[in-house]
């Protein structure tokens, strides 16, 4: 076996019987090469165990690579703020390269907002796109098809649509995550448990993401198989009606005094916990399970009003997504499509050791 350090592009071209330019296009993935030339060059590369220096090639490029991301609007210290911080960290780590990065933000409960922001993204004409998908399949299909037509590679962040042509997905396996929450709740309940409350924050009559819906599917399937006698009671809260949330929760707990277990599949479990702690302090403890180690949820976990959080390292998720698309699209490296984040259970006893 020959070592690549002794082999020049000129040597590879001579052995393959092609031009230096042809070898250069093949090594750097620029295309526009005939199948016969590709086969000849690849045979030589295999013989010499060639490993391309992707990093040096990208540094030598003169063009600016434009990244764009479309994310839900969010508050400071929220789940999506942590994801965005991870994306920004990825950009900083690549500051040796000519990189631009622009974020477009949409209202996760408003399909028109998503459409307007995605149209602005397309007008920006990026080289690579990272998408936190909206719930609506037809709208997602419409805009991802436009990316496909323009040969713009894209990643899906947090919610997965396997049927689309994305190059990378970064997030939890949402069905398994929901099943995991079912297992935790089944272990927490006792023999007298008849009901578990499922709190949903809705906008436009739906939850904000496909991931939340799939978590619920995984949860319900687990409960049907392992705890078929426990009823899952839906409690719908409405994102734009803060006072209405309070009224709905009060009416629910007054009308269902036997409820001792509840969960939510987004980062809003602190809303239920703080309501019970502040507005109904005499109510018996309700075991609560929620998602994401955002500041408000962690505070409730520490004061005992939330019992379990399932986390997935949102900052690391953002970093991994950007880094994967950078390696794929700038360095021309081959990567697997799915990058699953951990499904981690947090309690009062281990929250201080959770690092993102």
C-alpha positions as CSV (number, residue, x, y, z in Angstrom):
1,X,0.0,0.0,0.0
2,X,1.4,3.4,-0.9
3,X,1.1,6.4,1.3
4,X,-0.8,9.4,0.0
5,X,1.9,11.9,1.3
6,X,4.2,10.7,-1.6
7,X,1.5,10.9,-4.3
8,X,0.7,14.2,-6.1
9,X,-2.4,14.9,-8.1
10,X,-0.2,14.9,-11.2
11,X,0.9,11.3,-10.3
12,X,-2.8,10.2,-9.9
13,X,-3.7,11.8,-13.2
14,X,-0.9,10.0,-15.0
15,X,-1.7,6.6,-13.5
16,X,-5.4,7.0,-14.4
17,X,-4.8,8.4,-17.8
18,X,-6.8,11.6,-17.2
19,X,-6.1,15.3,-16.8
20,X,-5.0,16.9,-13.5
21,X,-8.2,19.0,-13.6
22,X,-10.3,15.8,-13.8
23,X,-8.6,14.4,-10.7
24,X,-9.0,17.7,-8.9
25,X,-12.8,17.8,-9.6
26,X,-13.2,14.2,-8.4
27,X,-11.2,14.6,-5.2
28,X,-13.1,17.8,-4.3
29,X,-16.5,16.5,-5.4
30,X,-17.1,19.2,-8.0
31,X,-18.8,16.9,-10.5
32,X,-18.8,17.3,-14.3
33,X,-16.8,14.2,-14.8
34,X,-17.5,11.2,-17.1
35,X,-18.3,7.8,-15.6
36,X,-15.2,6.3,-17.2
37,X,-12.9,8.9,-15.9
38,X,-14.5,8.6,-12.4
39,X,-14.0,4.9,-12.4
40,X,-10.3,5.2,-13.5
41,X,-9.5,7.8,-10.9
42,X,-11.4,6.0,-8.1
43,X,-9.4,2.8,-8.9
44,X,-6.1,4.6,-8.4
45,X,-7.4,6.4,-5.2
46,X,-8.4,3.0,-3.8
47,X,-5.0,1.5,-4.7
48,X,-3.1,4.2,-2.8
49,X,-5.6,4.5,0.1
50,X,-6.1,8.1,-0.7
51,X,-7.6,10.3,2.1
52,X,-8.5,13.8,0.9
53,X,-7.6,16.8,3.0
54,X,-11.0,18.3,3.2
55,X,-10.0,21.0,5.6
56,X,-7.2,22.4,3.5
57,X,-9.3,22.3,0.4
58,X,-12.1,24.3,2.0
59,X,-9.7,26.8,3.4
60,X,-8.3,27.4,-0.1
61,X,-11.8,28.2,-1.5
62,X,-12.4,31.8,-2.3
63,X,-16.2,31.9,-2.1
64,X,-18.3,32.7,1.0
65,X,-20.5,29.8,2.0
66,X,-23.9,31.1,3.1
67,X,-25.8,29.2,5.8
68,X,-29.4,30.0,6.7
69,X,-31.6,28.6,9.5
70,X,-35.3,29.0,10.1
71,X,-36.3,28.6,13.8
72,X,-39.4,29.3,15.9
73,X,-39.5,32.6,17.8
74,X,-38.6,32.1,21.4
75,X,-38.0,33.7,24.7
76,X,-34.6,34.1,26.5
77,X,-33.5,30.9,28.3
78,X,-36.0,28.8,26.3
79,X,-35.4,25.5,24.6
80,X,-34.9,27.2,21.2
81,X,-32.6,29.8,22.7
82,X,-30.3,27.0,23.7
83,X,-30.5,25.4,20.2
84,X,-29.7,28.8,18.6
85,X,-26.7,29.2,21.0
86,X,-25.4,25.8,19.8
87,X,-25.8,26.9,16.1
88,X,-23.9,30.1,16.9
89,X,-21.2,28.0,18.6
90,X,-20.8,26.0,15.5
91,X,-20.4,29.1,13.4
92,X,-17.7,30.4,15.8
93,X,-15.8,27.1,15.6
94,X,-15.6,27.5,11.9
95,X,-14.3,31.1,11.9
96,X,-11.2,30.1,9.9
97,X,-13.5,29.7,6.9
98,X,-15.5,32.1,4.8
99,X,-18.9,31.5,6.5
100,X,-22.0,33.7,6.7
101,X,-25.0,32.7,8.8
102,X,-28.5,34.2,9.0
103,X,-31.5,33.1,11.1
104,X,-35.1,33.6,10.1
105,X,-37.7,33.2,12.9
106,X,-41.4,32.3,12.6
107,X,-44.3,31.9,15.0
108,X,-44.6,28.2,15.6
109,X,-48.4,28.4,15.9
110,X,-48.9,30.5,12.7
111,X,-48.4,28.8,9.3
112,X,-48.5,32.2,7.5
113,X,-45.6,33.3,9.5
114,X,-43.6,30.3,8.5
115,X,-44.4,30.8,4.8
116,X,-43.4,34.4,4.9
117,X,-40.1,33.7,6.6
118,X,-39.3,30.8,4.4
119,X,-39.9,32.9,1.3
120,X,-37.5,35.5,2.7
121,X,-35.0,32.7,3.3
122,X,-35.3,31.6,-0.4
123,X,-34.7,35.2,-1.5
124,X,-31.6,35.2,0.6
125,X,-30.4,32.4,-1.7
126,X,-28.3,30.4,0.8
127,X,-25.9,27.5,0.0
128,X,-27.1,25.4,3.0
129,X,-30.3,25.5,5.1
130,X,-31.2,24.3,8.6
131,X,-34.9,23.9,9.2
132,X,-36.9,23.5,12.5
133,X,-40.0,22.2,10.7
134,X,-43.5,23.6,11.1
135,X,-46.2,21.0,11.8
136,X,-48.0,21.3,8.4
137,X,-46.8,18.6,6.0
138,X,-48.0,20.3,2.8
139,X,-46.3,23.5,3.6
140,X,-43.1,21.7,4.5
141,X,-43.3,19.6,1.3
142,X,-43.8,22.8,-0.8
143,X,-40.8,24.6,0.5
144,X,-38.4,21.7,0.7
145,X,-39.3,20.9,-2.9
146,X,-38.1,24.4,-3.8
147,X,-34.8,23.7,-2.0
148,X,-34.5,20.4,-3.9
149,X,-35.2,22.2,-7.3
150,X,-32.4,24.6,-6.5
151,X,-30.1,21.8,-5.3
152,X,-29.7,23.5,-1.9
153,X,-28.9,20.9,0.8
154,X,-30.8,21.1,4.1
155,X,-31.0,19.7,7.5
156,X,-34.0,19.0,9.7
157,X,-33.6,20.0,13.4
158,X,-35.7,18.6,16.2
159,X,-38.6,17.2,14.1
160,X,-38.0,14.5,11.5
161,X,-39.8,13.9,8.2
162,X,-38.1,10.7,6.9
163,X,-39.8,11.1,3.5
164,X,-38.1,14.4,2.7
165,X,-34.7,14.7,1.0
166,X,-32.8,16.3,3.9
167,X,-29.2,15.5,4.2
168,X,-29.1,15.5,8.1
169,X,-31.5,15.1,10.9
170,X,-30.6,16.1,14.5
171,X,-32.9,15.4,17.4
172,X,-34.5,12.7,19.5
173,X,-36.2,9.6,18.3
174,X,-39.5,11.1,19.3
175,X,-41.5,7.9,19.3
176,X,-39.0,6.2,21.5
177,X,-38.9,9.3,23.7
178,X,-42.7,9.1,24.1
179,X,-42.5,5.4,25.0
180,X,-39.8,6.3,27.5
181,X,-42.1,8.8,29.2
182,X,-44.7,6.1,29.3
183,X,-42.4,3.7,31.1
184,X,-41.4,6.4,33.7
185,X,-45.1,7.2,34.4
186,X,-46.1,3.6,34.6
187,X,-43.3,3.0,37.2
188,X,-44.4,6.1,39.1
189,X,-48.1,5.2,39.3
190,X,-49.7,2.9,41.9
191,X,-52.3,0.2,41.7
192,X,-55.1,2.7,42.4
193,X,-54.3,5.0,39.5
194,X,-57.2,5.5,37.1
195,X,-56.2,8.6,35.1
196,X,-53.2,10.5,33.9
197,X,-53.6,14.0,32.6
198,X,-51.9,15.0,29.4
199,X,-51.5,18.8,29.1
200,X,-51.1,20.3,25.6
201,X,-50.3,23.9,24.6
202,X,-52.1,24.6,21.4
203,X,-52.1,27.2,18.7
204,X,-54.3,27.1,15.6
205,X,-55.9,24.0,17.2
206,X,-52.6,22.0,17.3
207,X,-49.4,21.5,19.1
208,X,-46.3,23.3,17.8
209,X,-44.3,20.5,16.3
210,X,-44.4,17.1,14.8
211,X,-42.0,15.9,17.5
212,X,-44.6,16.6,20.2
213,X,-47.2,14.7,18.3
214,X,-44.9,11.7,17.8
215,X,-44.0,11.7,21.5
216,X,-47.7,11.5,22.3
217,X,-48.1,8.6,19.8
218,X,-45.2,6.7,21.4
219,X,-46.5,7.4,24.9
220,X,-50.1,6.3,24.1
221,X,-48.8,3.1,22.5
222,X,-46.7,2.2,25.5
223,X,-49.6,2.9,27.9
224,X,-52.1,0.9,25.8
225,X,-49.7,-2.1,25.9
226,X,-48.6,-1.9,29.5
227,X,-51.3,0.0,31.4
228,X,-54.5,-0.4,29.4
229,X,-56.8,0.4,32.4
230,X,-55.3,3.9,32.9
231,X,-57.3,6.6,31.1
232,X,-55.3,9.4,29.4
233,X,-57.2,12.7,29.9
234,X,-56.4,15.5,27.4
235,X,-56.2,19.0,28.8
236,X,-55.9,21.7,26.1
237,X,-54.3,25.0,27.0
238,X,-54.1,27.8,24.4
239,X,-50.8,29.6,23.8
240,X,-52.2,33.1,23.3
241,X,-54.7,33.0,26.2
242,X,-52.7,33.2,29.5
243,X,-55.7,33.9,31.7
244,X,-57.6,31.2,29.9
245,X,-54.9,28.8,30.8
246,X,-55.3,29.5,34.5
247,X,-59.1,29.1,34.3
248,X,-58.8,25.8,32.4
249,X,-56.3,24.4,34.9
250,X,-58.4,25.5,37.9
251,X,-61.6,23.9,36.5
252,X,-59.8,20.7,35.6
253,X,-58.2,20.1,39.0
254,X,-61.5,21.0,40.8
255,X,-63.5,18.6,38.6
256,X,-60.8,15.9,38.8
257,X,-59.6,15.8,42.4
258,X,-58.4,12.2,41.9
259,X,-55.7,13.2,39.3
260,X,-52.3,12.5,40.8
261,X,-50.2,12.2,37.7
262,X,-49.7,14.5,34.7
263,X,-47.3,15.2,31.9
264,X,-46.6,17.5,28.9
265,X,-44.6,16.9,25.8
266,X,-43.1,20.3,25.3
267,X,-41.1,22.6,27.7
268,X,-44.2,24.0,29.4
269,X,-44.5,21.7,32.5
270,X,-43.5,24.6,34.7
271,X,-46.8,26.3,33.8
272,X,-48.8,23.4,35.5
273,X,-46.3,23.1,38.3
274,X,-46.4,26.8,39.2
275,X,-50.2,27.0,39.0
276,X,-50.6,24.1,41.5
277,X,-48.0,25.5,43.8
278,X,-49.2,29.1,43.8
279,X,-52.9,28.9,43.0
280,X,-53.9,25.6,44.6
281,X,-51.3,25.0,47.4
282,X,-53.7,22.8,49.4
283,X,-54.1,20.4,46.4
284,X,-52.4,17.0,47.0
285,X,-49.1,16.6,45.2
286,X,-49.4,15.8,41.5
287,X,-46.5,13.8,40.0
288,X,-45.4,15.8,37.0
289,X,-43.2,14.8,34.0
290,X,-42.1,17.3,31.4
291,X,-39.5,17.9,28.7
292,X,-36.4,20.1,28.5
293,X,-34.1,21.5,31.1
294,X,-35.0,25.1,30.5
295,X,-34.6,27.5,33.5
296,X,-38.2,27.5,34.5
297,X,-38.5,23.7,34.5
298,X,-35.2,23.3,36.4
299,X,-36.5,25.7,39.1
300,X,-39.6,23.6,39.5
301,X,-37.6,20.4,39.6
302,X,-35.4,21.7,42.4
303,X,-38.4,23.0,44.5
304,X,-40.2,19.6,44.1
305,X,-43.2,20.8,42.1
306,X,-41.9,18.8,39.0
307,X,-40.7,15.3,39.5
308,X,-39.2,14.3,36.2
309,X,-37.7,16.0,33.1
310,X,-36.7,14.3,29.9
311,X,-33.9,16.3,28.2
312,X,-32.0,16.1,24.9
313,X,-29.2,18.6,25.1
314,X,-30.6,21.4,22.9
315,X,-27.3,23.4,22.7
316,X,-25.4,20.3,21.7
317,X,-28.2,19.5,19.2
318,X,-27.7,22.9,17.5
319,X,-23.9,22.5,17.5
320,X,-24.1,19.0,16.1
321,X,-26.5,20.1,13.4
322,X,-24.4,23.0,12.2
323,X,-21.2,21.0,12.4
324,X,-22.7,18.1,10.4
325,X,-23.9,20.3,7.6
326,X,-20.6,22.1,7.6
327,X,-18.6,18.9,7.3
328,X,-21.0,17.6,4.6
329,X,-21.4,20.7,2.5
330,X,-18.2,22.6,3.0
331,X,-15.7,19.9,3.7
332,X,-17.5,17.4,1.4
333,X,-17.3,14.6,4.0
334,X,-19.6,11.6,4.0
335,X,-21.9,11.4,7.0
336,X,-24.9,9.4,8.2
337,X,-28.3,11.0,7.8
338,X,-29.7,10.6,11.3
339,X,-28.0,12.0,14.3
340,X,-30.0,11.1,17.4
341,X,-29.7,12.9,20.6
342,X,-29.8,11.2,24.0
343,X,-33.0,10.6,25.9
344,X,-32.1,11.6,29.4
345,X,-34.1,11.5,32.6
346,X,-33.5,14.3,35.1
347,X,-34.6,14.5,38.7
348,X,-34.0,16.8,41.7
349,X,-31.1,14.5,42.7
350,X,-29.1,14.7,39.4
351,X,-30.1,18.0,37.8
352,X,-26.9,19.8,39.1
353,X,-24.8,17.3,37.1
354,X,-26.6,17.8,33.8
355,X,-24.4,19.5,31.3
356,X,-25.4,20.9,27.9
